[in-house]
Amino acid sequence: MKQRFILYRRSNGKFYCEDTVTKKQNSLKTTDEGEALALLNARNEAFRQPILNLRIARTYLSATDGEAAKRTWQVPMTEMAATKRGRTRDRYERAIEDKAFDIIRDLPILETQAEHFLRVLKAGKVSTNNYLRRFHNFALDMNWLPQPVLPKKQWPKIKYKEKRAVTVEEHALILSRERNLELHAFIRCCWEIGGSQSDVANLKAEDIDWKDQVVSFFRGKTGTVQTIHFGESLVEILRSLPQSGYLFPRLATMDEKHRASLFQRACRRVNVKGISLHSYRYSWAERAKTAGYPERFAMENLGHNSKAIHRAYARKAKVHLPSLEEYENKIIPLRPLRTVRETSHKNGIGI
């Protein structure tokens, strides 16, 4: 094996070593040739051992997996995306196109070092960090990677942009200037249902049970059922929409980005900032928590499987907590004090 470091001596008598790859030169801080050779051999040995270990690992893996030595990071990216469906798959395919992944896209998995991942994370965005973790864990689960490239504690913390709910005032302001009747009704439905924009846009008249006043559909993202029990406000909206087929025929055919841009245009007209159509899910969750709506009912309405997710949506809700006495009086009206005293006297209890 070719030595990585070579030795030379300068005119001042001191020995130096040079990295044959980077051409970087470092002083060995000695004029003794024997000591200099010992230091040089130590550097070459320190570099040679990891390379040798990697070659041994490749040999073992190649015996059971002929593609191990050639498999690049493009493979787990492509294969993981293939396991998804619908809009989730679309998001994965968009994530794979991230230019930051070009750093490792054609890099053999077995040759990956921690610095490669750190370079990707530095060049990328929040979503890059998120998806790189997924591809890394997928490669580990498939036994394409013998050990983690980055230890779990060394991954940079994912910091998402602040998200918030639409306020009542903002919702009313947006509707007051919206002249497109279909979009107007769509925004009102988002407020009443709390569904994601794609799920609400794809609602059909057949999803409505007028007898029990229920709207139910399968969420596009998770496949779970979202069931909404609606009141008179939503009845008024739904009665004004088509009674067969899509409730929002034009919006249903649009890409989610197009619908989002229409909503942002509506927000700019009234100078409302910092919200998106998805903010209506936060609004619904916060309204439910503020009103004291039971969490299990709210989770069913929003189609959440995890309490942690629902609590994240409703974390900013301002809840007015009544005193215990006030709450008891609403649920179980207190008996007159005289009756209580009489009952206590019979039981031998003094008040």
C-alpha positions as a LaTeX table, in Angstrom:
\begin{tabular}{lrrr}
\hline
Residue & $x$ (\AA) & $y$ (\AA) & $z$ (\AA) \\
\hline
Met1 & 0.00 & 0.00 & 0.00 \\
Lys2 & 1.32 & 3.45 & $-0.91$ \\
Gln3 & 2.33 & 5.51 & 2.10 \\
Arg4 & 0.14 & 8.53 & 2.81 \\
Phe5 & 2.93 & 10.54 & 4.51 \\
Ile6 & 6.53 & 11.04 & 3.37 \\
Leu7 & 9.55 & 12.38 & 5.24 \\
Tyr8 & 11.96 & 15.15 & 4.29 \\
Arg9 & 14.54 & 17.32 & 6.02 \\
Arg10 & 14.94 & 21.08 & 5.70 \\
Ser11 & 18.15 & 23.08 & 5.70 \\
Asn12 & 17.69 & 23.98 & 9.38 \\
Gly13 & 18.08 & 20.27 & 10.23 \\
Lys14 & 14.47 & 19.65 & 11.34 \\
Phe15 & 12.37 & 16.84 & 9.88 \\
Tyr16 & 8.96 & 17.41 & 8.30 \\
Cys17 & 6.25 & 15.11 & 6.97 \\
Glu18 & 4.06 & 15.81 & 3.95 \\
Asp19 & 0.58 & 14.48 & 3.21 \\
Thr20 & 0.79 & 13.16 & $-0.37$ \\
Val21 & $-2.94$ & 13.81 & $-0.93$ \\
Thr22 & $-3.47$ & 17.27 & 0.56 \\
Lys23 & 0.20 & 18.37 & 0.18 \\
Lys24 & 0.00 & 19.76 & 3.69 \\
Gln25 & 3.35 & 19.84 & 5.52 \\
Asn26 & 3.87 & 19.57 & 9.27 \\
Ser27 & 6.99 & 19.82 & 11.38 \\
Leu28 & 7.90 & 16.74 & 13.43 \\
Lys29 & 9.81 & 19.07 & 15.76 \\
Thr30 & 12.93 & 16.90 & 15.88 \\
Thr31 & 16.37 & 16.78 & 14.29 \\
Asp32 & 16.90 & 13.11 & 15.21 \\
Glu33 & 16.39 & 10.87 & 12.14 \\
Gly34 & 15.41 & 7.78 & 14.17 \\
Glu35 & 12.79 & 9.71 & 16.12 \\
Ala36 & 11.49 & 11.29 & 12.92 \\
Leu37 & 11.11 & 7.87 & 11.24 \\
Ala38 & 9.24 & 6.53 & 14.28 \\
Leu39 & 6.80 & 9.47 & 14.16 \\
Leu40 & 6.32 & 9.06 & 10.40 \\
Asn41 & 5.60 & 5.33 & 10.71 \\
Ala42 & 3.09 & 6.05 & 13.49 \\
Arg43 & 1.19 & 8.48 & 11.21 \\
Asn44 & 1.16 & 6.06 & 8.29 \\
Glu45 & 0.02 & 3.19 & 10.54 \\
Ala46 & $-2.77$ & 5.32 & 12.04 \\
Phe47 & $-3.99$ & 6.09 & 8.51 \\
Arg48 & $-3.50$ & 2.55 & 7.16 \\
Gln49 & $-5.48$ & 0.72 & 9.86 \\
Pro50 & $-8.92$ & 2.28 & 9.16 \\
Ile51 & $-8.42$ & 1.72 & 5.42 \\
Leu52 & $-7.46$ & $-1.90$ & 6.07 \\
Asn53 & $-10.47$ & $-2.41$ & 8.33 \\
Leu54 & $-12.74$ & $-0.97$ & 5.64 \\
Arg55 & $-11.31$ & $-3.35$ & 3.04 \\
Ile56 & $-11.81$ & $-6.32$ & 5.37 \\
Ala57 & $-15.42$ & $-5.23$ & 5.99 \\
Arg58 & $-16.03$ & $-4.92$ & 2.23 \\
Thr59 & $-14.66$ & $-8.42$ & 1.68 \\
Tyr60 & $-17.03$ & $-9.92$ & 4.26 \\
Leu61 & $-20.04$ & $-7.98$ & 2.99 \\
Ser62 & $-19.29$ & $-8.82$ & $-0.65$ \\
Ala63 & $-19.45$ & $-12.52$ & 0.20 \\
Thr64 & $-23.15$ & $-12.14$ & 1.11 \\
Asp65 & $-24.06$ & $-9.05$ & $-0.93$ \\
Gly66 & $-22.42$ & $-8.66$ & $-4.33$ \\
Glu67 & $-23.65$ & $-5.04$ & $-4.66$ \\
Ala68 & $-22.29$ & $-3.88$ & $-1.29$ \\
Ala69 & $-19.11$ & $-2.30$ & $-2.66$ \\
Lys70 & $-20.93$ & $-0.43$ & $-5.46$ \\
Arg71 & $-24.15$ & 0.63 & $-3.72$ \\
Thr72 & $-24.38$ & 4.43 & $-3.50$ \\
Trp73 & $-26.69$ & 6.64 & $-1.46$ \\
Gln74 & $-28.96$ & 7.08 & $-4.47$ \\
Val75 & $-30.15$ & 3.50 & $-3.88$ \\
Pro76 & $-31.67$ & 3.97 & $-0.37$ \\
Met77 & $-33.13$ & 7.29 & $-1.51$ \\
Thr78 & $-34.89$ & 5.68 & $-4.48$ \\
Glu79 & $-35.91$ & 2.52 & $-2.67$ \\
Met80 & $-37.34$ & 4.34 & 0.34 \\
Ala81 & $-39.40$ & 6.65 & $-1.88$ \\
Ala82 & $-40.75$ & 3.54 & $-3.66$ \\
Thr83 & $-42.20$ & 2.25 & $-0.36$ \\
Lys84 & $-44.41$ & 5.37 & $-0.03$ \\
Arg85 & $-47.62$ & 6.22 & $-1.81$ \\
Gly86 & $-49.68$ & 9.20 & $-2.89$ \\
Arg87 & $-48.61$ & 12.65 & $-1.77$ \\
Thr88 & $-46.09$ & 11.23 & 0.69 \\
Arg89 & $-44.22$ & 9.67 & $-2.21$ \\
Asp90 & $-44.34$ & 12.99 & $-4.07$ \\
Arg91 & $-42.73$ & 14.71 & $-1.07$ \\
Tyr92 & $-39.95$ & 12.09 & $-0.95$ \\
Glu93 & $-39.26$ & 12.45 & $-4.66$ \\
Arg94 & $-39.02$ & 16.23 & $-4.30$ \\
Ala95 & $-36.70$ & 15.81 & $-1.31$ \\
Ile96 & $-34.37$ & 13.52 & $-3.28$ \\
Glu97 & $-33.86$ & 16.30 & $-5.84$ \\
Asp98 & $-32.33$ & 18.53 & $-3.14$ \\
Lys99 & $-28.97$ & 19.74 & $-4.50$ \\
Ala100 & $-27.34$ & 19.21 & $-1.09$ \\
Phe101 & $-27.67$ & 15.45 & $-1.65$ \\
Asp102 & $-25.40$ & 15.73 & $-4.71$ \\
Ile103 & $-22.49$ & 15.56 & $-2.25$ \\
Ile104 & $-23.28$ & 11.93 & $-1.39$ \\
Arg105 & $-25.62$ & 10.86 & $-4.20$ \\
Asp106 & $-22.93$ & 8.88 & $-6.07$ \\
Leu107 & $-20.80$ & 8.11 & $-3.00$ \\
Pro108 & $-20.55$ & 4.37 & $-2.11$ \\
Ile109 & $-22.34$ & 3.80 & 1.20 \\
Leu110 & $-19.40$ & 1.83 & 2.66 \\
Glu111 & $-17.01$ & 4.71 & 1.98 \\
Thr112 & $-19.12$ & 7.32 & 3.77 \\
Gln113 & $-17.47$ & 9.29 & 6.55 \\
Ala114 & $-19.10$ & 11.59 & 9.13 \\
Glu115 & $-17.67$ & 14.66 & 7.38 \\
His116 & $-19.64$ & 13.78 & 4.23 \\
Phe117 & $-22.91$ & 13.99 & 6.15 \\
Leu118 & $-21.85$ & 17.18 & 7.91 \\
Arg119 & $-21.17$ & 18.79 & 4.54 \\
Val120 & $-24.64$ & 17.79 & 3.32 \\
Leu121 & $-26.26$ & 19.19 & 6.46 \\
Lys122 & $-24.32$ & 22.44 & 6.15 \\
Ala123 & $-25.30$ & 22.87 & 2.49 \\
Gly124 & $-28.96$ & 21.89 & 3.01 \\
Lys125 & $-32.03$ & 23.12 & 4.83 \\
Val126 & $-34.27$ & 21.82 & 7.62 \\
Ser127 & $-35.87$ & 19.32 & 5.25 \\
Thr128 & $-32.40$ & 18.06 & 4.24 \\
Asn129 & $-31.65$ & 17.20 & 7.87 \\
Asn130 & $-35.02$ & 15.49 & 8.20 \\
Tyr131 & $-34.76$ & 13.33 & 5.08 \\
Leu132 & $-31.05$ & 12.50 & 5.47 \\
Arg133 & $-31.88$ & 10.92 & 8.84 \\
Arg134 & $-34.58$ & 8.82 & 7.18 \\
Phe135 & $-32.32$ & 7.63 & 4.35 \\
His136 & $-29.54$ & 6.87 & 6.85 \\
Asn137 & $-31.86$ & 4.83 & 9.10 \\
Phe138 & $-33.32$ & 3.03 & 6.07 \\
Ala139 & $-29.80$ & 1.98 & 4.97 \\
Leu140 & $-29.11$ & 0.72 & 8.51 \\
Asp141 & $-32.36$ & $-1.26$ & 8.62 \\
Met142 & $-31.57$ & $-2.85$ & 5.24 \\
Asn143 & $-28.08$ & $-3.86$ & 6.48 \\
Trp144 & $-26.48$ & $-1.79$ & 3.70 \\
Leu145 & $-24.62$ & 0.21 & 6.35 \\
Pro146 & $-22.63$ & $-1.74$ & 8.98 \\
Gln147 & $-22.78$ & 1.06 & 11.58 \\
Pro148 & $-24.18$ & 4.62 & 11.91 \\
Val149 & $-22.31$ & 7.30 & 10.00 \\
Leu150 & $-23.22$ & 9.88 & 12.65 \\
Pro151 & $-24.06$ & 8.87 & 16.25 \\
Lys152 & $-27.62$ & 9.76 & 17.21 \\
Lys153 & $-26.55$ & 12.50 & 19.64 \\
Gln154 & $-24.34$ & 14.19 & 17.03 \\
Trp155 & $-27.10$ & 14.93 & 14.53 \\
Pro156 & $-27.83$ & 18.68 & 14.48 \\
Lys157 & $-31.15$ & 19.45 & 16.11 \\
Ile158 & $-33.99$ & 20.04 & 13.65 \\
Lys159 & $-35.37$ & 23.56 & 14.09 \\
Tyr160 & $-38.64$ & 24.15 & 12.25 \\
Lys161 & $-40.04$ & 27.56 & 11.45 \\
Glu162 & $-42.59$ & 28.85 & 13.92 \\
Lys163 & $-46.12$ & 27.78 & 13.01 \\
Arg164 & $-49.30$ & 29.31 & 14.31 \\
Ala165 & $-53.05$ & 29.17 & 14.01 \\
Val166 & $-55.35$ & 31.52 & 12.12 \\
Thr167 & $-57.11$ & 33.84 & 14.54 \\
Val168 & $-60.85$ & 34.54 & 14.42 \\
Glu169 & $-60.16$ & 38.13 & 13.37 \\
Glu170 & $-57.81$ & 37.08 & 10.55 \\
His171 & $-60.29$ & 34.47 & 9.30 \\
Ala172 & $-63.10$ & 37.05 & 9.18 \\
Leu173 & $-60.83$ & 39.58 & 7.46 \\
Ile174 & $-59.78$ & 37.13 & 4.74 \\
Leu175 & $-63.39$ & 36.14 & 4.04 \\
Ser176 & $-64.52$ & 39.77 & 3.91 \\
Arg177 & $-62.39$ & 40.43 & 0.82 \\
Glu178 & $-62.71$ & 37.07 & $-0.95$ \\
Arg179 & $-65.02$ & 37.34 & $-3.96$ \\
Asn180 & $-64.43$ & 33.86 & $-5.41$ \\
Leu181 & $-67.45$ & 31.94 & $-4.08$ \\
Glu182 & $-65.82$ & 28.51 & $-4.30$ \\
Leu183 & $-62.65$ & 29.62 & $-2.52$ \\
His184 & $-64.76$ & 31.52 & 0.02 \\
Ala185 & $-66.70$ & 28.36 & 0.88 \\
Phe186 & $-63.49$ & 26.30 & 0.88 \\
Ile187 & $-61.84$ & 28.59 & 3.46 \\
Arg188 & $-64.95$ & 28.42 & 5.64 \\
Cys189 & $-64.90$ & 24.62 & 5.47 \\
Cys190 & $-61.22$ & 24.57 & 6.48 \\
Trp191 & $-62.18$ & 26.60 & 9.56 \\
Glu192 & $-65.11$ & 24.36 & 10.49 \\
Ile193 & $-63.53$ & 20.98 & 9.62 \\
Gly194 & $-59.86$ & 21.53 & 10.45 \\
Gly195 & $-58.82$ & 19.25 & 7.61 \\
Ser196 & $-55.71$ & 19.53 & 5.50 \\
Gln197 & $-56.18$ & 21.58 & 2.34 \\
Ser198 & $-55.99$ & 18.56 & 0.01 \\
Asp199 & $-58.46$ & 16.52 & 2.05 \\
Val200 & $-60.98$ & 19.37 & 2.18 \\
Ala201 & $-60.54$ & 20.18 & $-1.53$ \\
Asn202 & $-61.25$ & 16.55 & $-2.44$ \\
Leu203 & $-64.40$ & 16.21 & $-0.36$ \\
Lys204 & $-67.40$ & 14.76 & $-2.17$ \\
Ala205 & $-71.11$ & 15.07 & $-1.50$ \\
Glu206 & $-71.10$ & 11.32 & $-0.83$ \\
Asp207 & $-68.82$ & 11.92 & 2.21 \\
Ile208 & $-71.64$ & 13.73 & 4.01 \\
Asp209 & $-74.10$ & 11.87 & 6.26 \\
Trp210 & $-76.92$ & 14.39 & 6.63 \\
Lys211 & $-78.92$ & 12.20 & 9.02 \\
Asp212 & $-76.19$ & 12.08 & 11.68 \\
Gln213 & $-74.57$ & 15.35 & 10.55 \\
Val214 & $-71.17$ & 13.75 & 9.96 \\
Val215 & $-68.46$ & 14.29 & 7.33 \\
Ser216 & $-66.01$ & 11.39 & 7.09 \\
Phe217 & $-63.14$ & 10.63 & 4.71 \\
Phe218 & $-59.75$ & 8.92 & 4.58 \\
Arg219 & $-56.83$ & 11.28 & 5.08 \\
Gly220 & $-54.55$ & 11.43 & 2.05 \\
Lys221 & $-51.41$ & 11.64 & 4.18 \\
Thr222 & $-51.93$ & 8.77 & 6.62 \\
Gly223 & $-54.89$ & 6.79 & 5.31 \\
Thr224 & $-56.63$ & 7.15 & 8.69 \\
Val225 & $-60.30$ & 8.10 & 8.93 \\
Gln226 & $-61.18$ & 11.68 & 9.84 \\
Thr227 & $-64.71$ & 12.03 & 11.17 \\
Ile228 & $-66.26$ & 15.45 & 11.79 \\
His229 & $-69.58$ & 15.98 & 13.54 \\
Phe230 & $-70.82$ & 19.30 & 12.23 \\
Gly231 & $-73.19$ & 21.96 & 13.46 \\
Glu232 & $-75.42$ & 24.57 & 11.87 \\
Ser233 & $-72.56$ & 26.76 & 10.59 \\
Leu234 & $-71.21$ & 23.95 & 8.41 \\
Val235 & $-74.74$ & 22.92 & 7.36 \\
Glu236 & $-75.22$ & 26.37 & 5.84 \\
Ile237 & $-71.96$ & 26.05 & 3.86 \\
Leu238 & $-72.56$ & 22.48 & 2.68 \\
Arg239 & $-76.10$ & 23.26 & 1.49 \\
Ser240 & $-74.66$ & 25.89 & $-0.88$ \\
Leu241 & $-72.23$ & 23.39 & $-2.51$ \\
Pro242 & $-72.88$ & 20.75 & $-5.21$ \\
Gln243 & $-75.05$ & 17.88 & $-3.99$ \\
Ser244 & $-73.17$ & 15.25 & $-6.00$ \\
Gly245 & $-69.53$ & 14.72 & $-6.92$ \\
Tyr246 & $-66.80$ & 17.07 & $-5.68$ \\
Leu247 & $-67.88$ & 19.87 & $-3.36$ \\
Phe248 & $-65.13$ & 22.07 & $-4.84$ \\
Pro249 & $-64.83$ & 20.93 & $-8.51$ \\
Arg250 & $-62.29$ & 23.56 & $-9.58$ \\
Leu251 & $-60.08$ & 23.38 & $-6.46$ \\
Ala252 & $-60.07$ & 19.56 & $-6.52$ \\
Thr253 & $-58.27$ & 19.55 & $-9.88$ \\
Met254 & $-55.57$ & 21.97 & $-8.70$ \\
Asp255 & $-52.14$ & 21.10 & $-7.36$ \\
Glu256 & $-51.76$ & 21.85 & $-3.64$ \\
Lys257 & $-49.17$ & 24.53 & $-4.47$ \\
His258 & $-51.73$ & 26.32 & $-6.68$ \\
Arg259 & $-54.33$ & 26.29 & $-3.90$ \\
Ala260 & $-51.71$ & 27.56 & $-1.45$ \\
Ser261 & $-50.80$ & 30.45 & $-3.75$ \\
Leu262 & $-54.48$ & 31.41 & $-4.10$ \\
Phe263 & $-54.78$ & 31.54 & $-0.31$ \\
Gln264 & $-51.57$ & 33.57 & 0.05 \\
Arg265 & $-52.96$ & 36.04 & $-2.49$ \\
Ala266 & $-56.10$ & 36.35 & $-0.35$ \\
Cys267 & $-53.91$ & 36.95 & 2.73 \\
Arg268 & $-51.86$ & 39.65 & 1.00 \\
Arg269 & $-55.02$ & 41.53 & 0.06 \\
Val270 & $-55.77$ & 42.07 & 3.76 \\
Asn271 & $-52.12$ & 42.20 & 4.91 \\
Val272 & $-52.28$ & 38.98 & 6.97 \\
Lys273 & $-48.89$ & 37.30 & 7.36 \\
Gly274 & $-47.39$ & 34.15 & 8.85 \\
Ile275 & $-50.18$ & 31.68 & 8.08 \\
Ser276 & $-50.98$ & 29.06 & 5.45 \\
Leu277 & $-53.96$ & 26.81 & 4.72 \\
His278 & $-52.42$ & 24.26 & 7.09 \\
Ser279 & $-52.76$ & 26.83 & 9.89 \\
Tyr280 & $-56.48$ & 26.03 & 9.94 \\
Arg281 & $-55.66$ & 22.64 & 11.48 \\
Tyr282 & $-53.90$ & 24.46 & 14.31 \\
Ser283 & $-56.89$ & 26.78 & 14.66 \\
Trp284 & $-59.33$ & 23.90 & 14.98 \\
Ala285 & $-57.18$ & 22.12 & 17.57 \\
Glu286 & $-56.71$ & 25.29 & 19.63 \\
Arg287 & $-60.42$ & 26.14 & 19.50 \\
Ala288 & $-61.26$ & 22.60 & 20.64 \\
Lys289 & $-58.85$ & 22.79 & 23.56 \\
Thr290 & $-60.02$ & 26.26 & 24.59 \\
Ala291 & $-63.65$ & 25.09 & 24.59 \\
Gly292 & $-62.78$ & 22.06 & 26.75 \\
Tyr293 & $-63.57$ & 19.58 & 23.96 \\
Pro294 & $-62.38$ & 16.09 & 25.11 \\
Glu295 & $-59.01$ & 15.25 & 23.59 \\
Arg296 & $-60.10$ & 11.83 & 22.29 \\
Phe297 & $-62.94$ & 13.52 & 20.36 \\
Ala298 & $-60.60$ & 16.14 & 18.94 \\
Met299 & $-58.12$ & 13.47 & 17.84 \\
Glu300 & $-60.90$ & 11.61 & 16.01 \\
Asn301 & $-62.07$ & 14.80 & 14.32 \\
Leu302 & $-58.55$ & 15.72 & 13.17 \\
Gly303 & $-57.63$ & 12.15 & 12.22 \\
His304 & $-54.64$ & 12.06 & 14.61 \\
Asn305 & $-53.33$ & 8.74 & 15.91 \\
Ser306 & $-50.87$ & 10.30 & 18.35 \\
Lys307 & $-51.70$ & 12.39 & 21.40 \\
Ala308 & $-48.29$ & 14.03 & 21.07 \\
Ile309 & $-49.17$ & 15.31 & 17.59 \\
His310 & $-52.51$ & 16.67 & 18.73 \\
Arg311 & $-50.90$ & 18.43 & 21.71 \\
Ala312 & $-48.35$ & 20.01 & 19.39 \\
Tyr313 & $-51.21$ & 21.47 & 17.33 \\
Ala314 & $-53.00$ & 22.83 & 20.38 \\
Arg315 & $-49.98$ & 23.94 & 22.44 \\
Lys316 & $-50.79$ & 27.66 & 22.18 \\
Ala317 & $-54.46$ & 27.42 & 23.11 \\
Lys318 & $-55.49$ & 29.76 & 25.91 \\
Val319 & $-57.73$ & 27.79 & 28.23 \\
His320 & $-59.90$ & 29.45 & 30.88 \\
Leu321 & $-60.05$ & 27.03 & 33.80 \\
Pro322 & $-63.07$ & 27.37 & 36.09 \\
Ser323 & $-62.77$ & 26.77 & 39.83 \\
Leu324 & $-63.63$ & 23.26 & 41.03 \\
Glu325 & $-66.70$ & 24.65 & 42.80 \\
Glu326 & $-67.93$ & 26.33 & 39.60 \\
Tyr327 & $-67.34$ & 23.14 & 37.61 \\
Glu328 & $-69.18$ & 20.98 & 40.17 \\
Asn329 & $-72.13$ & 23.34 & 40.20 \\
Lys330 & $-72.49$ & 23.01 & 36.43 \\
Ile331 & $-72.34$ & 19.23 & 36.42 \\
Ile332 & $-73.97$ & 18.26 & 39.76 \\
Pro333 & $-76.05$ & 21.09 & 41.24 \\
Leu334 & $-75.37$ & 21.28 & 44.98 \\
Arg335 & $-78.21$ & 20.30 & 47.28 \\
Pro336 & $-79.45$ & 22.93 & 49.76 \\
Leu337 & $-77.18$ & 23.24 & 52.80 \\
Arg338 & $-80.11$ & 22.31 & 55.14 \\
Thr339 & $-80.52$ & 18.95 & 53.38 \\
Val340 & $-76.81$ & 18.30 & 53.69 \\
Arg341 & $-76.90$ & 19.08 & 57.42 \\
Glu342 & $-79.89$ & 16.81 & 58.01 \\
Thr343 & $-78.22$ & 13.93 & 56.17 \\
Ser344 & $-75.01$ & 14.48 & 58.10 \\
His345 & $-76.83$ & 14.61 & 61.45 \\
Lys346 & $-78.51$ & 11.26 & 60.74 \\
Asn347 & $-75.17$ & 9.71 & 59.94 \\
Gly348 & $-73.63$ & 11.10 & 63.13 \\
Ile349 & $-71.44$ & 13.59 & 61.29 \\
Gly350 & $-71.18$ & 17.14 & 62.64 \\
Ile351 & $-70.80$ & 20.15 & 60.40 \\
\hline
\end{tabular}
